[in-house]
């Protein structure tokens, strides 16, 4: 009887260990997929921010709306997605550009 109990107990323990390993593996795969998507989104946002900043800097001026919009993009990239600061120098240059208030007829 003790042998039967040991076999059943051992089998039950092995089944639990297998289940836990399966669930951990499933969680790791899901986490890796989210990580890849997040990384791809971060790179895409960085590209958009860099290209938009370069356009604005080349023009030599910005509007409040452009400054606000690119600031929101940068905030999401940097704070929301964990961006590493690659866009900070470009953002600083945009923030230092003269403002134009075309909607008010002021330059």
Secondary structure, 3 states (H helix, E strand, C coil): CHHHHHHHHHHHHHHHHHHHHHHHHHHHHHHHHHHHHHHHHHHHHHHHHHHHHHHHHHHCEECHHHHHHHHHHHHHHHHHCCCCCCCHHHHHHHHHCEECEHHHCEC
